[in-house]
């Protein structure tokens, strides 16, 4: 049994191989979360209307240092990356014929958000086909930028994809996009605490990431980063007291995006505790162990499923999760059976006409979790 397992609230009878979906919060961080909630309830007016602004600023300072953002005021907390994507998509001045370029392996909720807002504006959301397996960065970039034309205004891609679990070369993509005069927006839902991040160096205009995934914050804790040059483009998704504020702060970006009505923002305030937890447990070493486990086990799953890798099995393309193509017409039923019959929590996801089983590994996992998955799939075969 992994000794770090005791630090988490996860059920001991479940092989939890789906950290990528919603994360899992360590007990010390969850205790901090509940302390913040109790402080809120002890004097709601002071907490929400007065002290909360300072609490949020302190938490954003810790997050900015962690993400290498020079000015914490370029970050604002949001509940999830979908909220951030909708904020940006609704705000950008796109008109009839303008195009937003993405890949065809983006997260479904973001595809839907862009599709909705582009149709409202008469713009086009172009999902550029990416050939799988990916073999090298240059070929990927050629596939992606083949979708650029004179109407392209925005590049939107994932840092790490959801269904296919691929770490995309966003650094190179941003450099090329900026040279073409495009607005760049990176969906980094899976990136914070999963791979190293330096948002000051990355040439992205907008970046959203989830703190409630690999950073292990309580659910409903994410962020939107916006460079100062593009902050004036953003409108409040929820118009509230921050719009035409009676006592405006130094930042319209924060007024519009942070002040959007009564809510429990306790989860946002736990980010410093998440960072402290990772430092206390040598998270670089933990993450390295997890990445090794992902790569070392992948070949036997490809062999079992009689499929091929969709990328090189290397750190260039993979982090702490990997997606294995699987031949099944009933992915939802397979996922449910793995949980109900074998107590294995692992997603089996559709991406277009393809299906992938994605396992993700974090501090609490041990080899026995992947052995249990392998044995269950062997017993259940065939899955179609």
C-alpha positions in Angstrom: 0.0 0.0 0.0 1.3 3.4 -0.9 2.0 5.4 2.3 0.6 8.6 0.8 -2.8 6.9 0.4 -3.6 7.7 4.1 -3.4 11.4 3.3 -6.4 11.2 1.0 -10.1 10.7 1.7 -10.6 8.2 -1.1 -12.5 5.0 -0.4 -10.0 2.3 0.5 -11.9 -0.4 -1.5 -11.7 1.4 -4.8 -8.7 1.4 -7.2 -8.9 5.1 -8.1 -7.3 5.5 -11.6 -9.3 8.6 -12.6 -7.5 11.5 -10.9 -7.7 13.4 -14.2 -11.4 13.9 -14.1 -12.0 15.6 -10.8 -8.8 15.2 -8.8 -8.9 14.3 -5.1 -8.2 16.5 -2.1 -5.8 15.5 0.7 -7.1 15.6 4.2 -5.0 18.5 5.4 -6.2 20.7 2.5 -9.8 19.6 3.0 -9.5 20.5 6.7 -8.3 24.0 5.7 -11.3 24.2 3.3 -13.7 23.5 6.1 -12.0 26.0 8.4 -12.5 28.7 5.8 -16.2 27.7 5.5 -16.6 27.8 9.2 -15.0 31.3 9.3 -17.4 32.4 6.6 -20.4 31.2 8.5 -19.2 32.7 11.7 -19.5 36.2 10.2 -20.8 36.1 6.6 -20.9 39.8 6.1 -17.4 40.5 7.2 -16.0 37.5 5.2 -17.8 38.2 1.9 -18.1 41.9 1.8 -14.9 43.0 3.5 -12.2 40.5 4.4 -12.7 38.2 1.4 -11.0 40.6 -1.0 -7.8 40.4 1.1 -8.1 36.6 1.5 -8.4 36.2 -2.3 -5.5 38.5 -3.0 -3.2 36.5 -0.6 -4.2 33.3 -2.3 -3.7 34.7 -5.8 -0.2 35.8 -4.7 0.7 32.2 -3.8 -0.8 30.9 -7.1 1.0 33.5 -9.1 4.4 32.6 -7.6 3.7 28.9 -8.3 2.7 29.6 -11.9 5.5 32.1 -12.4 3.2 35.0 -13.1 4.8 38.3 -12.5 1.7 40.2 -11.4 -0.9 38.3 -9.3 -3.5 40.7 -10.6 -3.3 39.0 -14.0 -5.0 36.0 -12.4 -8.6 35.7 -11.3 -10.2 32.7 -9.7 -13.1 31.0 -11.5 -15.1 27.9 -10.6 -13.9 25.8 -13.6 -12.1 26.1 -17.0 -15.5 25.9 -18.8 -16.4 29.2 -17.0 -13.2 30.8 -18.2 -13.7 29.6 -21.8 -17.2 30.9 -21.8 -15.9 34.3 -20.4 -13.4 34.7 -23.2 -15.5 33.3 -26.0 -18.4 35.6 -25.1 -16.1 38.6 -24.8 -14.0 38.5 -28.0 -15.0 40.8 -30.8 -15.7 38.1 -33.4 -17.8 38.9 -36.4 -19.4 37.0 -39.4 -16.7 35.0 -41.1 -14.1 35.2 -38.4 -12.6 31.9 -37.3 -11.4 30.3 -34.1 -8.9 27.5 -34.8 -8.7 24.5 -32.5 -7.8 20.8 -32.9 -10.3 18.0 -33.3 -9.2 16.4 -29.9 -10.3 19.2 -27.6 -12.5 18.8 -24.5 -16.2 18.4 -25.4 -17.5 21.1 -23.1 -15.1 23.6 -24.6 -16.0 22.6 -28.1 -19.7 23.2 -27.2 -18.9 26.6 -25.6 -17.0 27.8 -28.7 -19.6 26.4 -31.1 -22.4 28.3 -29.2 -20.6 31.6 -29.0 -19.3 31.5 -32.5 -22.8 30.8 -33.9 -24.1 33.7 -31.8 -21.6 36.0 -33.5 -21.7 34.5 -37.0 -18.2 33.2 -36.6 -16.8 29.8 -37.3 -15.2 27.3 -34.9 -12.8 25.2 -36.9 -11.8 21.9 -35.5 -8.6 21.1 -37.4 -7.9 17.4 -37.9 -4.8 16.1 -36.1 -3.4 12.8 -37.5 -3.0 10.1 -34.8 -0.6 8.8 -33.8 1.3 12.0 -33.4 5.0 11.3 -34.1 6.8 14.6 -33.6 6.1 18.3 -32.7 6.7 19.6 -36.2 4.2 17.3 -37.8 1.6 18.2 -35.2 2.2 21.9 -35.8 1.9 21.4 -39.6 -1.5 19.7 -39.1 -2.7 22.4 -36.8 -1.6 25.4 -38.8 -2.9 24.0 -42.0 -6.2 25.3 -40.7 -5.1 28.9 -40.6 -6.4 31.3 -43.3 -7.0 35.0 -43.7 -10.1 34.8 -41.5 -8.4 33.1 -38.5 -8.5 35.3 -35.4 -7.9 33.0 -32.4 -5.9 29.9 -31.7 -7.4 27.7 -28.9 -5.8 24.4 -27.9 -5.3 22.2 -24.8 -2.0 22.0 -23.0 -2.9 18.4 -22.1 -5.9 16.9 -23.9 -8.7 15.1 -22.0 -9.8 12.0 -23.9 -6.4 11.4 -25.6 -4.2 12.5 -22.6 -1.6 14.1 -25.0 0.8 16.9 -23.9 0.6 19.2 -26.9 3.5 21.6 -27.9 1.7 24.7 -26.9 4.9 26.7 -26.4 5.8 26.3 -30.1 2.2 26.8 -31.2 1.9 30.1 -29.3 5.1 31.4 -30.9 3.9 30.6 -34.4 0.4 31.9 -33.7 1.7 35.2 -32.3 3.9 35.7 -35.4 0.6 35.4 -37.4 -1.1 38.0 -35.2 -3.5 35.6 -33.6 -5.0 35.7 -30.1 -3.8 32.7 -28.2 -5.9 30.8 -25.6 -4.6 27.7 -23.9 -6.9 25.3 -22.0 -4.6 24.1 -19.3 -7.2 22.3 -17.2 -4.9 19.3 -16.6 -1.6 21.2 -16.5 -1.1 22.9 -13.0 0.9 20.5 -10.7 0.9 18.0 -13.6 3.7 19.5 -15.7 6.0 22.5 -15.1 4.3 25.9 -15.9 5.8 29.3 -16.6 3.0 31.5 -17.7 5.3 34.6 -17.9 7.4 32.8 -20.6 4.5 31.2 -22.4 3.2 33.5 -25.1 -0.4 32.9 -24.4 -2.8 35.8 -24.2 -5.3 33.7 -22.1 -4.7 30.6 -20.0 -7.1 28.7 -17.9 -6.2 25.9 -15.5 -8.0 23.8 -12.8 -6.6 23.9 -9.3 -9.1 21.1 -8.3 -7.4 18.5 -10.6 -3.7 17.9 -10.2 -3.2 20.7 -7.6 -5.7 18.9 -5.4 -7.8 21.8 -4.3 -11.5 21.2 -3.4 -13.9 21.1 -6.3 -14.8 24.4 -8.0 -11.4 26.0 -7.9 -9.8 27.2 -11.2 -8.2 30.3 -12.6 -8.1 32.5 -15.6 -4.9 34.2 -16.6 -5.0 37.2 -19.0 -2.2 39.4 -20.1 -2.7 43.0 -19.4 -2.9 43.8 -23.1 -6.0 41.7 -23.5 -7.8 42.3 -20.2 -9.8 45.2 -21.6 -11.3 42.8 -24.1 -13.0 40.8 -21.3 -16.6 41.4 -20.3 -18.1 40.0 -17.1 -19.9 36.8 -17.8 -22.1 37.6 -14.8 -22.8 41.3 -14.4 -22.9 42.2 -10.7 -21.4 44.8 -8.3 -18.0 44.8 -10.0 -19.5 46.4 -13.1 -19.5 50.2 -12.7 -18.4 49.5 -9.1 -19.2 52.1 -6.5 -15.7 51.8 -5.1 -13.6 50.5 -8.1 -10.3 48.8 -7.3 -7.1 49.3 -9.2 -8.1 46.6 -11.7 -11.2 46.5 -13.8 -10.3 42.9 -14.7 -10.6 41.9 -11.1 -13.7 44.0 -10.5 -15.5 42.5 -13.5 -14.4 38.9 -13.1 -14.0 38.4 -9.3 -17.1 40.3 -8.0 -20.0 38.3 -9.4 -22.4 37.8 -6.6 -22.7 35.9 -3.3 -20.9 32.6 -3.4 -18.7 30.4 -1.1 -15.2 31.0 -2.4 -13.5 29.0 0.4 -12.1 26.5 -2.2 -10.1 29.4 -3.8 -8.4 30.1 -0.4 -7.0 26.6 0.0 -4.5 27.0 -2.9 -1.6 28.0 -0.6 -2.3 24.9 1.4 -2.2 22.8 -1.7 1.2 24.2 -2.6 2.4 23.7 0.9 1.2 20.0 0.9 3.1 19.3 -2.3 6.3 20.9 -1.0 6.1 19.0 2.2 5.9 15.7 0.3 8.6 16.4 -2.4 6.1 16.5 -5.2 8.7 16.6 -7.9 9.8 13.1 -6.8 6.2 12.0 -6.4 5.3 13.2 -9.9 8.4 11.5 -11.4 7.4 8.2 -9.9 3.9 8.6 -11.2 5.1 9.4 -14.8 7.4 6.4 -14.7 4.5 4.1 -13.7 2.4 5.5 -16.5 5.0 4.7 -19.2 6.2 1.4 -17.8 2.7 -0.1 -17.7 1.5 1.3 -21.0 3.0 -1.4 -23.4 1.2 -4.3 -21.7 -2.2 -2.5 -22.0 -1.6 -1.8 -25.7 -0.8 -5.5 -26.2 -3.8 -6.6 -24.2 -6.1 -4.4 -26.2 -4.4 -5.2 -29.5 -4.0 -1.5 -30.4 -1.1 0.9 -31.0 0.1 4.0 -29.0 -1.3 7.3 -30.3 2.1 9.0 -29.4 5.6 8.1 -28.5 5.7 6.7 -24.9 7.8 9.6 -23.7 7.7 12.5 -21.4 7.5 14.8 -24.4 4.0 13.6 -25.0 2.8 12.0 -21.7 2.5 13.1 -18.1 0.8 11.3 -15.3 -1.9 9.7 -17.5 -2.1 7.8 -20.8 -5.0 6.9 -23.1 -5.1 3.4 -24.6 -7.3 2.9 -27.7 -9.8 0.2 -27.0 -12.2 -1.7 -29.4 -15.6 -1.5 -27.9 -19.0 -0.2 -29.0 -20.2 0.2 -25.4 -17.6 2.4 -23.5 -20.1 3.7 -21.0 -21.2 0.1 -20.0 -17.6 -1.0 -19.8 -16.7 1.9 -17.5 -19.7 1.2 -15.3 -18.9 -2.6 -15.1 -15.3 -1.9 -14.1 -16.6 0.1 -11.2 -19.6 -2.0 -10.1 -17.9 -5.4 -10.6 -14.3 -4.7 -9.9 -14.2 -1.4 -7.9 -12.0 0.2 -10.4 -12.6 3.9 -11.2 -11.3 4.6 -14.7 -12.8 6.5 -17.6 -13.6 4.9 -21.0 -14.2 7.9 -23.3 -15.3 8.6 -26.8 -13.3 11.0 -29.0 -15.1 11.2 -32.3 -15.4 7.7 -33.6 -12.5 6.5 -31.4 -12.7 5.1 -27.8 -10.0 5.4 -25.2 -9.4 3.9 -21.8 -7.4 6.5 -19.8 -5.7 5.7 -16.6 -4.1 8.5 -14.5 -1.7 8.0 -11.6 -1.0 10.2 -8.6 0.6 10.0 -5.2 -1.8 7.5 -3.6 -1.6 5.0 -6.5 0.5 1.8 -6.4 1.3 -0.9 -8.9 -1.5 -3.1 -7.5 -4.1 -0.6 -8.9 -2.9 -1.0 -12.4 -2.5 -4.8 -11.9 -6.2 -4.9 -10.8 -7.2 -3.0 -14.0 -5.2 -5.3 -16.2 -6.6 -8.4 -14.6 -10.2 -7.1 -14.8 -9.8 -6.2 -18.5 -8.3 -9.6 -19.2 -11.2 -11.3 -17.6 -13.8 -9.2 -19.4 -12.3 -9.5 -22.9 -13.8 -9.1 -25.5 -15.3 -5.7 -24.7 -17.3 -5.1 -27.9 
